[in-house]
Amino acid sequence: MGTMVNHMRHTRAHTANRRSHHALSKPGLAIDDAGNATLRHHMNPVTGMYRGKQIIDVNKKTAVKAKAEKVK
């Protein structure tokens, strides 16, 4: 004798209720001193600041990149 399997049907409403928590949420954005929106715990790519401290000199980085492209 084979085993009997009880196939339970899931209605669309049951499936939708289960998936109601699967929605994506918007990323949490923080506004810095200059008014730019950035991701939290990330450096601001426009100013090079993180938590009120200058991490990267963006002007110097763009000048070096421009110089490298001019050489090519």
CHARMM internal coordinates of N, CA and C (Angstrom, degrees):
IC EDIT
DIST 1 N 1 CA 1.4447
DIST 1 CA 1 C 1.5269
ANGL 1 N 1 CA 1 C 109.51
DIST 1 C 2 N 1.3362
ANGL 1 CA 1 C 2 N 115.47
DIHE 1 N 1 CA 1 C 2 N 140.38
DIST 2 N 2 CA 1.4742
ANGL 1 C 2 N 2 CA 120.84
DIHE 1 CA 1 C 2 N 2 CA 177.04
DIST 2 CA 2 C 1.5226
ANGL 2 N 2 CA 2 C 110.57
DIHE 1 C 2 N 2 CA 2 C -83.67
DIST 2 C 3 N 1.2983
ANGL 2 CA 2 C 3 N 115.07
DIHE 2 N 2 CA 2 C 3 N 165.44
DIST 3 N 3 CA 1.4577
ANGL 2 C 3 N 3 CA 118.51
DIHE 2 CA 2 C 3 N 3 CA 178.30
DIST 3 CA 3 C 1.5210
ANGL 3 N 3 CA 3 C 109.63
DIHE 2 C 3 N 3 CA 3 C -84.39
DIST 3 C 4 N 1.2943
ANGL 3 CA 3 C 4 N 114.65
DIHE 3 N 3 CA 3 C 4 N 146.58
DIST 4 N 4 CA 1.4670
ANGL 3 C 4 N 4 CA 120.51
DIHE 3 CA 3 C 4 N 4 CA 179.61
DIST 4 CA 4 C 1.5304
ANGL 4 N 4 CA 4 C 107.97
DIHE 3 C 4 N 4 CA 4 C -93.95
DIST 4 C 5 N 1.3026
ANGL 4 CA 4 C 5 N 116.05
DIHE 4 N 4 CA 4 C 5 N 129.88
DIST 5 N 5 CA 1.4608
ANGL 4 C 5 N 5 CA 121.11
DIHE 4 CA 4 C 5 N 5 CA 178.45
DIST 5 CA 5 C 1.5172
ANGL 5 N 5 CA 5 C 107.97
DIHE 4 C 5 N 5 CA 5 C -115.17
DIST 5 C 6 N 1.3126
ANGL 5 CA 5 C 6 N 115.00
DIHE 5 N 5 CA 5 C 6 N 127.25
DIST 6 N 6 CA 1.4501
ANGL 5 C 6 N 6 CA 120.40
DIHE 5 CA 5 C 6 N 6 CA 179.00
DIST 6 CA 6 C 1.5347
ANGL 6 N 6 CA 6 C 108.17
DIHE 5 C 6 N 6 CA 6 C -89.87
DIST 6 C 7 N 1.3100
ANGL 6 CA 6 C 7 N 116.70
DIHE 6 N 6 CA 6 C 7 N 111.81
DIST 7 N 7 CA 1.4560
ANGL 6 C 7 N 7 CA 121.08
DIHE 6 CA 6 C 7 N 7 CA -179.95
DIST 7 CA 7 C 1.5210
ANGL 7 N 7 CA 7 C 108.10
DIHE 6 C 7 N 7 CA 7 C -87.38
DIST 7 C 8 N 1.3349
ANGL 7 CA 7 C 8 N 114.93
DIHE 7 N 7 CA 7 C 8 N 112.70
DIST 8 N 8 CA 1.4597
ANGL 7 C 8 N 8 CA 118.99
DIHE 7 CA 7 C 8 N 8 CA 178.34
DIST 8 CA 8 C 1.5273
ANGL 8 N 8 CA 8 C 108.46
DIHE 7 C 8 N 8 CA 8 C -92.05
DIST 8 C 9 N 1.3065
ANGL 8 CA 8 C 9 N 115.08
DIHE 8 N 8 CA 8 C 9 N 130.85
DIST 9 N 9 CA 1.4587
ANGL 8 C 9 N 9 CA 119.97
DIHE 8 CA 8 C 9 N 9 CA 179.57
DIST 9 CA 9 C 1.5285
ANGL 9 N 9 CA 9 C 109.82
DIHE 8 C 9 N 9 CA 9 C -89.52
DIST 9 C 10 N 1.3475
ANGL 9 CA 9 C 10 N 115.47
DIHE 9 N 9 CA 9 C 10 N 136.16
DIST 10 N 10 CA 1.4512
ANGL 9 C 10 N 10 CA 120.55
DIHE 9 CA 9 C 10 N 10 CA 176.21
DIST 10 CA 10 C 1.5208
ANGL 10 N 10 CA 10 C 107.90
DIHE 9 C 10 N 10 CA 10 C -106.53
DIST 10 C 11 N 1.3062
ANGL 10 CA 10 C 11 N 116.62
DIHE 10 N 10 CA 10 C 11 N 122.73
DIST 11 N 11 CA 1.4533
ANGL 10 C 11 N 11 CA 120.53
DIHE 10 CA 10 C 11 N 11 CA 178.84
DIST 11 CA 11 C 1.5249
ANGL 11 N 11 CA 11 C 109.47
DIHE 10 C 11 N 11 CA 11 C -73.95
DIST 11 C 12 N 1.3270
ANGL 11 CA 11 C 12 N 115.76
DIHE 11 N 11 CA 11 C 12 N 165.81
DIST 12 N 12 CA 1.4628
ANGL 11 C 12 N 12 CA 119.88
DIHE 11 CA 11 C 12 N 12 CA 178.10
DIST 12 CA 12 C 1.5232
ANGL 12 N 12 CA 12 C 110.88
DIHE 11 C 12 N 12 CA 12 C -62.46
DIST 12 C 13 N 1.3138
ANGL 12 CA 12 C 13 N 116.65
DIHE 12 N 12 CA 12 C 13 N -37.20
DIST 13 N 13 CA 1.4647
ANGL 12 C 13 N 13 CA 120.18
DIHE 12 CA 12 C 13 N 13 CA -179.70
DIST 13 CA 13 C 1.5279
ANGL 13 N 13 CA 13 C 110.49
DIHE 12 C 13 N 13 CA 13 C -64.97
DIST 13 C 14 N 1.3161
ANGL 13 CA 13 C 14 N 117.34
DIHE 13 N 13 CA 13 C 14 N -40.83
DIST 14 N 14 CA 1.4637
ANGL 13 C 14 N 14 CA 120.62
DIHE 13 CA 13 C 14 N 14 CA 179.44
DIST 14 CA 14 C 1.5306
ANGL 14 N 14 CA 14 C 110.04
DIHE 13 C 14 N 14 CA 14 C -63.81
DIST 14 C 15 N 1.3321
ANGL 14 CA 14 C 15 N 116.31
DIHE 14 N 14 CA 14 C 15 N -43.36
DIST 15 N 15 CA 1.4580
ANGL 14 C 15 N 15 CA 120.99
DIHE 14 CA 14 C 15 N 15 CA 179.61
DIST 15 CA 15 C 1.5273
ANGL 15 N 15 CA 15 C 110.42
DIHE 14 C 15 N 15 CA 15 C -64.67
DIST 15 C 16 N 1.3268
ANGL 15 CA 15 C 16 N 117.57
DIHE 15 N 15 CA 15 C 16 N -42.18
DIST 16 N 16 CA 1.4582
ANGL 15 C 16 N 16 CA 121.56
DIHE 15 CA 15 C 16 N 16 CA -179.66
DIST 16 CA 16 C 1.5185
ANGL 16 N 16 CA 16 C 110.59
DIHE 15 C 16 N 16 CA 16 C -65.83
DIST 16 C 17 N 1.3108
ANGL 16 CA 16 C 17 N 118.47
DIHE 16 N 16 CA 16 C 17 N -38.15
DIST 17 N 17 CA 1.4586
ANGL 16 C 17 N 17 CA 120.87
DIHE 16 CA 16 C 17 N 17 CA 177.72
DIST 17 CA 17 C 1.5289
ANGL 17 N 17 CA 17 C 110.93
DIHE 16 C 17 N 17 CA 17 C -64.21
DIST 17 C 18 N 1.3081
ANGL 17 CA 17 C 18 N 117.15
DIHE 17 N 17 CA 17 C 18 N -38.80
DIST 18 N 18 CA 1.4565
ANGL 17 C 18 N 18 CA 120.72
DIHE 17 CA 17 C 18 N 18 CA 179.31
DIST 18 CA 18 C 1.5305
ANGL 18 N 18 CA 18 C 110.47
DIHE 17 C 18 N 18 CA 18 C -67.90
DIST 18 C 19 N 1.3320
ANGL 18 CA 18 C 19 N 116.53
DIHE 18 N 18 CA 18 C 19 N -37.38
DIST 19 N 19 CA 1.4640
ANGL 18 C 19 N 19 CA 121.10
DIHE 18 CA 18 C 19 N 19 CA -176.99
DIST 19 CA 19 C 1.5260
ANGL 19 N 19 CA 19 C 113.14
DIHE 18 C 19 N 19 CA 19 C -87.40
DIST 19 C 20 N 1.3018
ANGL 19 CA 19 C 20 N 118.21
DIHE 19 N 19 CA 19 C 20 N 5.01
DIST 20 N 20 CA 1.4656
ANGL 19 C 20 N 20 CA 120.28
DIHE 19 CA 19 C 20 N 20 CA -176.68
DIST 20 CA 20 C 1.5229
ANGL 20 N 20 CA 20 C 112.14
DIHE 19 C 20 N 20 CA 20 C -65.48
DIST 20 C 21 N 1.3219
ANGL 20 CA 20 C 21 N 118.07
DIHE 20 N 20 CA 20 C 21 N -19.16
DIST 21 N 21 CA 1.4593
ANGL 20 C 21 N 21 CA 121.91
DIHE 20 CA 20 C 21 N 21 CA -179.62
DIST 21 CA 21 C 1.5228
ANGL 21 N 21 CA 21 C 112.28
DIHE 20 C 21 N 21 CA 21 C -96.25
DIST 21 C 22 N 1.3143
ANGL 21 CA 21 C 22 N 118.90
DIHE 21 N 21 CA 21 C 22 N 5.89
DIST 22 N 22 CA 1.4535
ANGL 21 C 22 N 22 CA 122.01
DIHE 21 CA 21 C 22 N 22 CA -176.55
DIST 22 CA 22 C 1.5186
ANGL 22 N 22 CA 22 C 113.22
DIHE 21 C 22 N 22 CA 22 C -90.60
DIST 22 C 23 N 1.3119
ANGL 22 CA 22 C 23 N 118.71
DIHE 22 N 22 CA 22 C 23 N 2.29
DIST 23 N 23 CA 1.4601
ANGL 22 C 23 N 23 CA 121.42
DIHE 22 CA 22 C 23 N 23 CA -176.41
DIST 23 CA 23 C 1.5302
ANGL 23 N 23 CA 23 C 110.37
DIHE 22 C 23 N 23 CA 23 C -67.78
DIST 23 C 24 N 1.3194
ANGL 23 CA 23 C 24 N 115.59
DIHE 23 N 23 CA 23 C 24 N 145.81
DIST 24 N 24 CA 1.4523
ANGL 23 C 24 N 24 CA 121.05
DIHE 23 CA 23 C 24 N 24 CA 178.12
DIST 24 CA 24 C 1.5258
ANGL 24 N 24 CA 24 C 109.00
DIHE 23 C 24 N 24 CA 24 C -82.48
DIST 24 C 25 N 1.3117
ANGL 24 CA 24 C 25 N 115.94
DIHE 24 N 24 CA 24 C 25 N 146.19
DIST 25 N 25 CA 1.4587
ANGL 24 C 25 N 25 CA 120.18
DIHE 24 CA 24 C 25 N 25 CA 177.90
DIST 25 CA 25 C 1.5195
ANGL 25 N 25 CA 25 C 109.52
DIHE 24 C 25 N 25 CA 25 C -107.89
DIST 25 C 26 N 1.3229
ANGL 25 CA 25 C 26 N 116.01
DIHE 25 N 25 CA 25 C 26 N 157.65
DIST 26 N 26 CA 1.4522
ANGL 25 C 26 N 26 CA 120.68
DIHE 25 CA 25 C 26 N 26 CA 179.61
DIST 26 CA 26 C 1.5234
ANGL 26 N 26 CA 26 C 109.24
DIHE 25 C 26 N 26 CA 26 C -71.88
DIST 26 C 27 N 1.3397
ANGL 26 CA 26 C 27 N 117.38
DIHE 26 N 26 CA 26 C 27 N 147.65
DIST 27 N 27 CA 1.4620
ANGL 26 C 27 N 27 CA 119.22
DIHE 26 CA 26 C 27 N 27 CA 177.98
DIST 27 CA 27 C 1.5265
ANGL 27 N 27 CA 27 C 110.54
DIHE 26 C 27 N 27 CA 27 C -68.67
DIST 27 C 28 N 1.3260
ANGL 27 CA 27 C 28 N 116.06
DIHE 27 N 27 CA 27 C 28 N 145.52
DIST 28 N 28 CA 1.4533
ANGL 27 C 28 N 28 CA 120.96
DIHE 27 CA 27 C 28 N 28 CA 178.79
DIST 28 CA 28 C 1.5163
ANGL 28 N 28 CA 28 C 110.39
DIHE 27 C 28 N 28 CA 28 C -76.36
DIST 28 C 29 N 1.3323
ANGL 28 CA 28 C 29 N 116.43
DIHE 28 N 28 CA 28 C 29 N 115.87
DIST 29 N 29 CA 1.4485
ANGL 28 C 29 N 29 CA 120.97
DIHE 28 CA 28 C 29 N 29 CA -178.87
DIST 29 CA 29 C 1.5186
ANGL 29 N 29 CA 29 C 110.09
DIHE 28 C 29 N 29 CA 29 C -102.61
DIST 29 C 30 N 1.3032
ANGL 29 CA 29 C 30 N 116.36
DIHE 29 N 29 CA 29 C 30 N 145.35
DIST 30 N 30 CA 1.4614
ANGL 29 C 30 N 30 CA 122.20
DIHE 29 CA 29 C 30 N 30 CA 176.61
DIST 30 CA 30 C 1.5266
ANGL 30 N 30 CA 30 C 107.92
DIHE 29 C 30 N 30 CA 30 C -116.75
DIST 30 C 31 N 1.3153
ANGL 30 CA 30 C 31 N 116.79
DIHE 30 N 30 CA 30 C 31 N 144.92
DIST 31 N 31 CA 1.4611
ANGL 30 C 31 N 31 CA 122.19
DIHE 30 CA 30 C 31 N 31 CA 178.08
DIST 31 CA 31 C 1.5312
ANGL 31 N 31 CA 31 C 108.06
DIHE 30 C 31 N 31 CA 31 C -101.03
DIST 31 C 32 N 1.3390
ANGL 31 CA 31 C 32 N 116.12
DIHE 31 N 31 CA 31 C 32 N 124.80
DIST 32 N 32 CA 1.4659
ANGL 31 C 32 N 32 CA 119.39
DIHE 31 CA 31 C 32 N 32 CA -179.16
DIST 32 CA 32 C 1.5248
ANGL 32 N 32 CA 32 C 110.56
DIHE 31 C 32 N 32 CA 32 C -87.57
DIST 32 C 33 N 1.3270
ANGL 32 CA 32 C 33 N 116.18
DIHE 32 N 32 CA 32 C 33 N -174.13
DIST 33 N 33 CA 1.4673
ANGL 32 C 33 N 33 CA 121.45
DIHE 32 CA 32 C 33 N 33 CA -176.87
DIST 33 CA 33 C 1.5254
ANGL 33 N 33 CA 33 C 112.32
DIHE 32 C 33 N 33 CA 33 C -62.75
DIST 33 C 34 N 1.3231
ANGL 33 CA 33 C 34 N 117.54
DIHE 33 N 33 CA 33 C 34 N -32.81
DIST 34 N 34 CA 1.4633
ANGL 33 C 34 N 34 CA 121.23
DIHE 33 CA 33 C 34 N 34 CA -178.74
DIST 34 CA 34 C 1.5234
ANGL 34 N 34 CA 34 C 112.07
DIHE 33 C 34 N 34 CA 34 C -82.36
DIST 34 C 35 N 1.3255
ANGL 34 CA 34 C 35 N 118.06
DIHE 34 N 34 CA 34 C 35 N -5.99
DIST 35 N 35 CA 1.4623
ANGL 34 C 35 N 35 CA 121.74
DIHE 34 CA 34 C 35 N 35 CA 179.76
DIST 35 CA 35 C 1.5139
ANGL 35 N 35 CA 35 C 114.14
DIHE 34 C 35 N 35 CA 35 C 90.95
DIST 35 C 36 N 1.3283
ANGL 35 CA 35 C 36 N 117.47
DIHE 35 N 35 CA 35 C 36 N 10.17
DIST 36 N 36 CA 1.4675
ANGL 35 C 36 N 36 CA 121.42
DIHE 35 CA 35 C 36 N 36 CA 178.79
DIST 36 CA 36 C 1.5253
ANGL 36 N 36 CA 36 C 109.60
DIHE 35 C 36 N 36 CA 36 C -86.90
DIST 36 C 37 N 1.3281
ANGL 36 CA 36 C 37 N 116.33
DIHE 36 N 36 CA 36 C 37 N 140.87
DIST 37 N 37 CA 1.4582
ANGL 36 C 37 N 37 CA 121.46
DIHE 36 CA 36 C 37 N 37 CA 177.45
DIST 37 CA 37 C 1.5229
ANGL 37 N 37 CA 37 C 109.06
DIHE 36 C 37 N 37 CA 37 C -89.29
DIST 37 C 38 N 1.3291
ANGL 37 CA 37 C 38 N 117.20
DIHE 37 N 37 CA 37 C 38 N 129.33
DIST 38 N 38 CA 1.4588
ANGL 37 C 38 N 38 CA 122.29
DIHE 37 CA 37 C 38 N 38 CA 178.44
DIST 38 CA 38 C 1.5253
ANGL 38 N 38 CA 38 C 108.61
DIHE 37 C 38 N 38 CA 38 C -135.54
DIST 38 C 39 N 1.3179
ANGL 38 CA 38 C 39 N 115.52
DIHE 38 N 38 CA 38 C 39 N 162.38
DIST 39 N 39 CA 1.4497
ANGL 38 C 39 N 39 CA 120.20
DIHE 38 CA 38 C 39 N 39 CA 173.62
DIST 39 CA 39 C 1.5168
ANGL 39 N 39 CA 39 C 108.90
DIHE 38 C 39 N 39 CA 39 C -69.83
DIST 39 C 40 N 1.3136
ANGL 39 CA 39 C 40 N 115.59
DIHE 39 N 39 CA 39 C 40 N 146.75
DIST 40 N 40 CA 1.4588
ANGL 39 C 40 N 40 CA 119.14
DIHE 39 CA 39 C 40 N 40 CA 179.71
DIST 40 CA 40 C 1.5234
ANGL 40 N 40 CA 40 C 110.02
DIHE 39 C 40 N 40 CA 40 C -67.46
DIST 40 C 41 N 1.3097
ANGL 40 CA 40 C 41 N 116.71
DIHE 40 N 40 CA 40 C 41 N 146.78
DIST 41 N 41 CA 1.4625
ANGL 40 C 41 N 41 CA 125.03
DIHE 40 CA 40 C 41 N 41 CA 179.75
DIST 41 CA 41 C 1.5298
ANGL 41 N 41 CA 41 C 111.87
DIHE 40 C 41 N 41 CA 41 C 62.92
DIST 41 C 42 N 1.3381
ANGL 41 CA 41 C 42 N 117.22
DIHE 41 N 41 CA 41 C 42 N 26.27
DIST 42 N 42 CA 1.4601
ANGL 41 C 42 N 42 CA 122.40
DIHE 41 CA 41 C 42 N 42 CA 176.61
DIST 42 CA 42 C 1.5263
ANGL 42 N 42 CA 42 C 108.88
DIHE 41 C 42 N 42 CA 42 C -127.62
DIST 42 C 43 N 1.3053
ANGL 42 CA 42 C 43 N 115.28
DIHE 42 N 42 CA 42 C 43 N 150.20
DIST 43 N 43 CA 1.4525
ANGL 42 C 43 N 43 CA 120.51
DIHE 42 CA 42 C 43 N 43 CA 176.12
DIST 43 CA 43 C 1.5257
ANGL 43 N 43 CA 43 C 109.12
DIHE 42 C 43 N 43 CA 43 C -72.41
DIST 43 C 44 N 1.3193
ANGL 43 CA 43 C 44 N 116.20
DIHE 43 N 43 CA 43 C 44 N 147.15
DIST 44 N 44 CA 1.4534
ANGL 43 C 44 N 44 CA 121.02
DIHE 43 CA 43 C 44 N 44 CA 176.88
DIST 44 CA 44 C 1.5215
ANGL 44 N 44 CA 44 C 108.46
DIHE 43 C 44 N 44 CA 44 C -77.97
DIST 44 C 45 N 1.3434
ANGL 44 CA 44 C 45 N 119.11
DIHE 44 N 44 CA 44 C 45 N 118.53
DIST 45 N 45 CA 1.4624
ANGL 44 C 45 N 45 CA 120.20
DIHE 44 CA 44 C 45 N 45 CA -176.89
DIST 45 CA 45 C 1.5270
ANGL 45 N 45 CA 45 C 113.20
DIHE 44 C 45 N 45 CA 45 C -71.20
DIST 45 C 46 N 1.3230
ANGL 45 CA 45 C 46 N 118.10
DIHE 45 N 45 CA 45 C 46 N -19.12
DIST 46 N 46 CA 1.4637
ANGL 45 C 46 N 46 CA 121.28
DIHE 45 CA 45 C 46 N 46 CA -179.03
DIST 46 CA 46 C 1.5236
ANGL 46 N 46 CA 46 C 110.91
DIHE 45 C 46 N 46 CA 46 C -78.65
DIST 46 C 47 N 1.3344
ANGL 46 CA 46 C 47 N 116.55
DIHE 46 N 46 CA 46 C 47 N -45.75
DIST 47 N 47 CA 1.4584
ANGL 46 C 47 N 47 CA 120.42
DIHE 46 CA 46 C 47 N 47 CA -175.10
DIST 47 CA 47 C 1.5227
ANGL 47 N 47 CA 47 C 113.86
DIHE 46 C 47 N 47 CA 47 C -102.83
DIST 47 C 48 N 1.3257
ANGL 47 CA 47 C 48 N 118.32
DIHE 47 N 47 CA 47 C 48 N -20.53
DIST 48 N 48 CA 1.4593
ANGL 47 C 48 N 48 CA 121.96
DIHE 47 CA 47 C 48 N 48 CA -177.51
DIST 48 CA 48 C 1.5141
ANGL 48 N 48 CA 48 C 112.98
DIHE 47 C 48 N 48 CA 48 C 78.26
DIST 48 C 49 N 1.3421
ANGL 48 CA 48 C 49 N 117.83
DIHE 48 N 48 CA 48 C 49 N 17.29
DIST 49 N 49 CA 1.4567
ANGL 48 C 49 N 49 CA 122.81
DIHE 48 CA 48 C 49 N 49 CA -177.92
DIST 49 CA 49 C 1.5312
ANGL 49 N 49 CA 49 C 110.22
DIHE 48 C 49 N 49 CA 49 C -99.60
DIST 49 C 50 N 1.3366
ANGL 49 CA 49 C 50 N 115.39
DIHE 49 N 49 CA 49 C 50 N 148.90
DIST 50 N 50 CA 1.4599
ANGL 49 C 50 N 50 CA 122.21
DIHE 49 CA 49 C 50 N 50 CA 172.20
DIST 50 CA 50 C 1.5139
ANGL 50 N 50 CA 50 C 107.90
DIHE 49 C 50 N 50 CA 50 C -145.21
DIST 50 C 51 N 1.3157
ANGL 50 CA 50 C 51 N 116.35
DIHE 50 N 50 CA 50 C 51 N 122.05
DIST 51 N 51 CA 1.4651
ANGL 50 C 51 N 51 CA 124.13
DIHE 50 CA 50 C 51 N 51 CA 179.90
DIST 51 CA 51 C 1.5239
ANGL 51 N 51 CA 51 C 111.92
DIHE 50 C 51 N 51 CA 51 C 53.59
DIST 51 C 52 N 1.3370
ANGL 51 CA 51 C 52 N 116.50
DIHE 51 N 51 CA 51 C 52 N 40.15
DIST 52 N 52 CA 1.4560
ANGL 51 C 52 N 52 CA 121.26
DIHE 51 CA 51 C 52 N 52 CA 176.13
DIST 52 CA 52 C 1.5112
ANGL 52 N 52 CA 52 C 115.12
DIHE 51 C 52 N 52 CA 52 C 81.63
DIST 52 C 53 N 1.3283
ANGL 52 CA 52 C 53 N 117.76
DIHE 52 N 52 CA 52 C 53 N 6.12
DIST 53 N 53 CA 1.4597
ANGL 52 C 53 N 53 CA 121.01
DIHE 52 CA 52 C 53 N 53 CA -179.86
DIST 53 CA 53 C 1.5215
ANGL 53 N 53 CA 53 C 109.62
DIHE 52 C 53 N 53 CA 53 C -119.04
DIST 53 C 54 N 1.3407
ANGL 53 CA 53 C 54 N 115.94
DIHE 53 N 53 CA 53 C 54 N 144.09
DIST 54 N 54 CA 1.4573
ANGL 53 C 54 N 54 CA 121.36
DIHE 53 CA 53 C 54 N 54 CA 177.76
DIST 54 CA 54 C 1.5261
ANGL 54 N 54 CA 54 C 108.33
DIHE 53 C 54 N 54 CA 54 C -78.90
DIST 54 C 55 N 1.3280
ANGL 54 CA 54 C 55 N 116.80
DIHE 54 N 54 CA 54 C 55 N 115.14
DIST 55 N 55 CA 1.4646
ANGL 54 C 55 N 55 CA 121.84
DIHE 54 CA 54 C 55 N 55 CA -178.02
DIST 55 CA 55 C 1.5249
ANGL 55 N 55 CA 55 C 110.63
DIHE 54 C 55 N 55 CA 55 C -95.33
DIST 55 C 56 N 1.3302
ANGL 55 CA 55 C 56 N 116.45
DIHE 55 N 55 CA 55 C 56 N -46.98
DIST 56 N 56 CA 1.4559
ANGL 55 C 56 N 56 CA 121.72
DIHE 55 CA 55 C 56 N 56 CA -178.55
DIST 56 CA 56 C 1.5182
ANGL 56 N 56 CA 56 C 108.43
DIHE 55 C 56 N 56 CA 56 C -129.93
DIST 56 C 57 N 1.3357
ANGL 56 CA 56 C 57 N 116.62
DIHE 56 N 56 CA 56 C 57 N 137.27
DIST 57 N 57 CA 1.4533
ANGL 56 C 57 N 57 CA 120.65
DIHE 56 CA 56 C 57 N 57 CA 173.99
DIST 57 CA 57 C 1.5267
ANGL 57 N 57 CA 57 C 107.53
DIHE 56 C 57 N 57 CA 57 C -83.60
DIST 57 C 58 N 1.3217
ANGL 57 CA 57 C 58 N 116.23
DIHE 57 N 57 CA 57 C 58 N 101.41
DIST 58 N 58 CA 1.4623
ANGL 57 C 58 N 58 CA 121.87
DIHE 57 CA 57 C 58 N 58 CA -173.49
DIST 58 CA 58 C 1.5228
ANGL 58 N 58 CA 58 C 110.46
DIHE 57 C 58 N 58 CA 58 C -67.09
DIST 58 C 59 N 1.3343
ANGL 58 CA 58 C 59 N 117.78
DIHE 58 N 58 CA 58 C 59 N -37.90
DIST 59 N 59 CA 1.4688
ANGL 58 C 59 N 59 CA 120.34
DIHE 58 CA 58 C 59 N 59 CA 179.79
DIST 59 CA 59 C 1.5238
ANGL 59 N 59 CA 59 C 111.21
DIHE 58 C 59 N 59 CA 59 C -62.39
DIST 59 C 60 N 1.3123
ANGL 59 CA 59 C 60 N 116.89
DIHE 59 N 59 CA 59 C 60 N -42.09
DIST 60 N 60 CA 1.4680
ANGL 59 C 60 N 60 CA 121.17
DIHE 59 CA 59 C 60 N 60 CA 179.36
DIST 60 CA 60 C 1.5237
ANGL 60 N 60 CA 60 C 110.36
DIHE 59 C 60 N 60 CA 60 C -65.58
DIST 60 C 61 N 1.3422
ANGL 60 CA 60 C 61 N 116.17
DIHE 60 N 60 CA 60 C 61 N -40.37
DIST 61 N 61 CA 1.4674
ANGL 60 C 61 N 61 CA 120.75
DIHE 60 CA 60 C 61 N 61 CA -178.59
DIST 61 CA 61 C 1.5245
ANGL 61 N 61 CA 61 C 110.76
DIHE 60 C 61 N 61 CA 61 C -64.73
DIST 61 C 62 N 1.3282
ANGL 61 CA 61 C 62 N 117.84
DIHE 61 N 61 CA 61 C 62 N -41.56
DIST 62 N 62 CA 1.4642
ANGL 61 C 62 N 62 CA 120.53
DIHE 61 CA 61 C 62 N 62 CA 179.16
DIST 62 CA 62 C 1.5266
ANGL 62 N 62 CA 62 C 111.14
DIHE 61 C 62 N 62 CA 62 C -69.30
DIST 62 C 63 N 1.3347
ANGL 62 CA 62 C 63 N 117.40
DIHE 62 N 62 CA 62 C 63 N -34.14
DIST 63 N 63 CA 1.4654
ANGL 62 C 63 N 63 CA 120.27
DIHE 62 CA 62 C 63 N 63 CA 177.86
DIST 63 CA 63 C 1.5137
ANGL 63 N 63 CA 63 C 110.58
DIHE 62 C 63 N 63 CA 63 C -66.62
DIST 63 C 64 N 1.3191
ANGL 63 CA 63 C 64 N 117.44
DIHE 63 N 63 CA 63 C 64 N -41.02
DIST 64 N 64 CA 1.4715
ANGL 63 C 64 N 64 CA 121.12
DIHE 63 CA 63 C 64 N 64 CA 178.90
DIST 64 CA 64 C 1.5271
ANGL 64 N 64 CA 64 C 110.08
DIHE 63 C 64 N 64 CA 64 C -65.93
DIST 64 C 65 N 1.3319
ANGL 64 CA 64 C 65 N 116.80
DIHE 64 N 64 CA 64 C 65 N -39.19
DIST 65 N 65 CA 1.4608
ANGL 64 C 65 N 65 CA 120.68
DIHE 64 CA 64 C 65 N 65 CA 179.61
DIST 65 CA 65 C 1.5200
ANGL 65 N 65 CA 65 C 110.67
DIHE 64 C 65 N 65 CA 65 C -66.92
DIST 65 C 66 N 1.3418
ANGL 65 CA 65 C 66 N 117.61
DIHE 65 N 65 CA 65 C 66 N -41.00
DIST 66 N 66 CA 1.4537
ANGL 65 C 66 N 66 CA 121.40
DIHE 65 CA 65 C 66 N 66 CA 178.27
DIST 66 CA 66 C 1.5230
ANGL 66 N 66 CA 66 C 110.99
DIHE 65 C 66 N 66 CA 66 C -64.23
DIST 66 C 67 N 1.3228
ANGL 66 CA 66 C 67 N 116.85
DIHE 66 N 66 CA 66 C 67 N -39.74
DIST 67 N 67 CA 1.4517
ANGL 66 C 67 N 67 CA 121.32
DIHE 66 CA 66 C 67 N 67 CA 178.98
DIST 67 CA 67 C 1.5308
ANGL 67 N 67 CA 67 C 110.75
DIHE 66 C 67 N 67 CA 67 C -64.74
DIST 67 C 68 N 1.3362
ANGL 67 CA 67 C 68 N 116.85
DIHE 67 N 67 CA 67 C 68 N -40.01
DIST 68 N 68 CA 1.4668
ANGL 67 C 68 N 68 CA 121.20
DIHE 67 CA 67 C 68 N 68 CA 179.63
DIST 68 CA 68 C 1.5241
ANGL 68 N 68 CA 68 C 110.60
DIHE 67 C 68 N 68 CA 68 C -66.10
DIST 68 C 69 N 1.3270
ANGL 68 CA 68 C 69 N 117.82
DIHE 68 N 68 CA 68 C 69 N -37.02
DIST 69 N 69 CA 1.4648
ANGL 68 C 69 N 69 CA 120.20
DIHE 68 CA 68 C 69 N 69 CA 178.81
DIST 69 CA 69 C 1.5195
ANGL 69 N 69 CA 69 C 111.34
DIHE 68 C 69 N 69 CA 69 C -71.22
DIST 69 C 70 N 1.3400
ANGL 69 CA 69 C 70 N 116.70
DIHE 69 N 69 CA 69 C 70 N -32.63
DIST 70 N 70 CA 1.4629
ANGL 69 C 70 N 70 CA 120.95
DIHE 69 CA 69 C 70 N 70 CA 179.84
DIST 70 CA 70 C 1.5239
ANGL 70 N 70 CA 70 C 110.36
DIHE 69 C 70 N 70 CA 70 C -67.70
DIST 70 C 71 N 1.3388
ANGL 70 CA 70 C 71 N 117.31
DIHE 70 N 70 CA 70 C 71 N -33.69
DIST 71 N 71 CA 1.4600
ANGL 70 C 71 N 71 CA 121.85
DIHE 70 CA 70 C 71 N 71 CA -179.95
DIST 71 CA 71 C 1.5237
ANGL 71 N 71 CA 71 C 110.53
DIHE 70 C 71 N 71 CA 71 C -68.85
DIST 71 C 72 N 1.3141
ANGL 71 CA 71 C 72 N 117.55
DIHE 71 N 71 CA 71 C 72 N -35.42
DIST 72 N 72 CA 1.4741
ANGL 71 C 72 N 72 CA 121.29
DIHE 71 CA 71 C 72 N 72 CA -179.60
DIST 72 CA 72 C 1.4794
ANGL 72 N 72 CA 72 C 108.41
DIHE 71 C 72 N 72 CA 72 C -66.96
END
COOR INIT
IC SEED 1 N 1 CA 1 C
IC BUILD
